[in-house]
Amino acid sequence: MSRYGMALDYKNCINCKACEVACKEENGVLLGADKHRIWVGANDVDGEWPLLDIVSATFMPSQCQQCEDAPCQSVCPTNATYYDENDVVRVDPDKCILCSYCMNACPYDARYVDDRTMTVDKCNFCSDTRLSRGDTTTACQNTCPTKVRTFGDLDDPESEISELLRTREHFSLKAHLGTKPKLYYLT
Amino acid sequence: MSETTKTAEAVQEQSFIAKAKEFVFTIPVNKVSIKDLRDFEKTPRNNFIAVLTLAFIAMFVVGVAIYLSQGHHAYNVTREHPWGLLIAVYIFFVVSSTGLCIVGSLGDVFGFKDYELIAKRAIFGSIVTILAGFAVIAFEIGHPVTMLIYNVLSPGLTSAIWWMGTLYGIYLTFMIIEFVFLLKNDMKMAKIFGLSGLLVGLAAHSNLGSVFGFLNARPISNGVFYPTYFILTAFITGIFIAFIIMGIRYKNVFPEAVKTMLTGLAKIQALLLSILIFFVTWKMLTDIYGGMPNRADVALHILGSWTFWAEVILAMLIPLIVILKDYGKSHVLLVWVSLAGMVGIFFMRYNLVHDTQLKPLQMMKIREYQLVPEWIHYFPSATEIMISLGGVGLCIAMYYVGSKVFNLDADH
């Protein structure tokens, strides 16, 4: 019984997209631009070539925010979306009816349709792959060359993520919506 | 348990079954053969409607066949715009159903004598329209059978879709029972089931509004507006359809009692349309005022779309002006205006679904060479259009068969 979360030192992101590849590989996410559990958002670089303002190029790696009060879970008519024992928001494909309400309700655009099962899928912190094999890291964290991501148990005061959240300023995306995300962006 | 008790129970059970059988077999229906169905006045207009209806049903069959072979790939829905035309058409049909239920209830539930003569027709119409809606949504929901199972086994009580679907199921049952009692001329029971059906229908329909109203992620839809607006627009839709079905029934030559009823309905419609215009005006103004991001920009975008103005002109302004011109006495003109009004109501539903999803939730580029996301574009695919028109075809066909099988006129 843990309460998993992730801290992102997003300013270290170099937009190499290794995390996107690792996620697809580990979790068998189908190819295709729309089929992704995680992504790296990029701001347009300001200025005209060759006078580009390189500092304005910022990257925002993102994924399902693993909300404590997840809108996608509340709106699911068959409870196909549920919180598992580690507080991870997951989808039970047997119960999903593909009404797509969760895709509309998620403020982070974190859900997509898996064409093999024709059900809605999302990031589940590698719960049914790496974590179920006893690993303690997610694929995206494991592969990141600049150590942007730190995954761990928020309830364990000794964990690296707890330490980071104690010592670093951080914010959450669209926190004003009351979703209480468990993804923290370190500043 | 003693033998005597067992026998008594068996006798009781048998008599209950016998009573139920008797009840069902005494429902007044006309025996209709295929030949009777082909037997209608062969005017050019009737022939046109017949051919159109058959063409729509053929499109439904083709559309469903494509969907069954290709799944959601046959639709133009995407990750960013997961709800498309079929959701809009489903809403269009269930709004029509709730509206007809309200119109039907005016006579047999609330006791307005003038409106009793449309009760049977309206209640039958409400059954037909919701069945057409279910037929369309069955091919939008990815797993309709799973839905039926897990709606019961694992109900999501915080989900507006769960409440909407479940309540509509109960509503349909009440409507069918009410219709049977109306056919049997048992007004007391019809009133009980009519009132129950109306209350459940209103609850279901406002829940459908809350499917959009509960979306915190979409400031343009979030709030109390849609759950209340859905009930108002349902009543308006019901009156539009009442004009159309009365126009078809009496071939636009109305007896005096029908004229009185239609004038009454037109006056109610004028009031409802005025309230709607008032609501929509203030919704737009509050959306734009203050320039709140994701709301003001979306509202301004909506104001610039022709589908919004199609909705305003066809479903609001023209009907209101025509009714106010002579206090709803131009019945024939109003039949045609109502037909155009239904086109406007279709755009109203389409806009509501599309506009909710207009604004991308991710405002950063997520792949190389992508342009910065601006507005989500959507245009329905041929399959979506075929299934939607098929729903209209099914609705007309079911209504036509019903008008032959049942006596839908008021008994005098």
Interface residues (C-beta under 8 A of the other chain):
Chain A: A33 D34 H36 W39 V40 G41 A42 N43 D44 M60 P71 S74 V75 C76 P77 T78 N79 A80 D94 K95 C96 I97 L98 C99 S100 Y101 M103 N104 A105 C106 P107 Y108 D109 R111 Y112 V113 D115 M118 T119 K174 L177 G178 T179
Chain B: G71 H72 H73 V77 T78 R79 E80 P82 W83 I141 G142 H143 P144 T146 M147 Y150 N151 S154 P155 G156 T158 S159 A160 I161 W162 G165 V211 F214 L215 N216 A217 R218 T356 Q357 P360 L361 Q362 M364 K365 I366 R367 V372
